[in-house]
Amino acid sequence: MNQFPKLAAALEAARTQSVSPRQANQQFDSSMRSAVSKRALKVCIVGLKCYDHISEKPVPQYLGGIETQLAVLARGLLREGCEVSLVTFDHGQNDEETFGGVKVFKSYSPTGGVRVVRSFARAKLLWKAMQRADADIYLQMGAGSETGLSALGCRFKSPRARRFVFCLASDADCKGAMGTSRFSMENRLYRHGAKKAALIVAQTQNQQRNLKKNFGLDAGIIPMAVPDMFDSSVERRANKVLWVGRLMPEKRFEWLLEAARRCPEMEFHVAGTPNQPSGYAAQVLAEAKTVPNVHAHGRLARADLNKLFQSAGLLCCTSMLEGFPTTFLEAWSSGLPVVTTFDPDGIVAREGLGSVVTTVDELVAQLRSLPNTEACARMARAAREFFLENYSVETIARAFRLAFEGVVAA
């Protein structure tokens, strides 16, 4: 547990080692490697929904920031000299596959089986995949049953000790019980895994404080990263508003629809669907069809989604609960300001990366007033600069690698 205070130092060391956001990967500072790195550090990421992302399927089955960020981190750690593997769901692929140097081991199918028997069978298949990875570090992100199962999987006998690292994904991960109650199996497994982690990584100070307050556990802070999406050749349209995310009540998509009705002069482009069909999603999608200036694109290929980020004038977030939205990082890398109801650690307001609102009326007012203003241009420049200084893949992957080395050496 003594590694938690060193996370800030690891992140700062990663920044100072970075020659530039785009060229840091070319000048790796081998003197920073610890004694354990005389051989490559072996890192296994348990990312069950990541198969389509690591294999670069044009349109992934699962949408979400966790999946995007873990695939990016896997590639970044590989460039940092680590041996990287990923444990995913069984979608019918081979037991072991390799994509761009990252080994992928399948575990269990996300569907099928009798409920009680299925739980034991899934755990066994997950642990088998983890054993095949035979890593020094096992990382899992996002609170759930997988947290506890991944921690348990690290206890199997191995030629060397295995350490479990847990990454918080959402503010909900540190605010109370998982599942139906604190006594549910999901909650028990999650709390067990969090307590057994050799290292817990938060994305914001708010998550760090709440984890300590509600769980009595310490966490260090390392943000996640996304690739640089900037493309100056794409023409940006000031009246084009982008909304990206899963269609679920916490995202409050109905706020966007209301804003669109009250801003007929603007275009609203929506990228996203629910991961699972729901009454809420069906209702808001039906309503979207009745609003002429709302364009619902559904699931998009990565290249098509990138074009939306590059051509929009503003990113709109209507969520009531997030962690650190991946969409913010994607927007800022594109030089795109955000108009948002959620502001992680107050960064948007403090750094001038967009506008923070609390009501639909405020949302409408900002969407109408910001485009084609010097204030909006200033926010766009600040967003781009902030991304390059703090969230490049090279910087974040290096911070994780240094933190992992400290955990293994402890």
Buried (B, 14 or more C-beta within 10 A) or exposed (E): EEBBEBBEBBBEBBBEBBBEBEEBBEEBEEEBBEEBBEEEBBBBBBBBBBBBBBBEEEEBBBBBBBBBBBBBBBBBBBBBEBBBBBBBBBEEBEEEBEBEEBBBBBBBBBEEEEEEEBBEBBBEBBBBBBBBBBBBBBBBBBBBBBBBBBBBBBEEEEEEEBBBBBBBBBBBBBBEBBBEEEEBEBBBBBBBBBBBBBBBBBBBBBBBEBBBEEBEBBBBBBBBBBBBBBEEEBEBBBBBBBBBBBBBEBBBBBBBBBBBBBBEEBBBBBBBBBBEEBEBBEEBBEBBEEBEBBBBBEBBEBEEBBBBBBBBBBBBBBBEEBBBBBBBBBBBBBBBBBBBBBBBBEBBEEBBBBBBBEEBEBBBBBBBEBBEEEEBBEBBEBBBBBBBEBBBBBBBBBBBBBBBBBBBEE
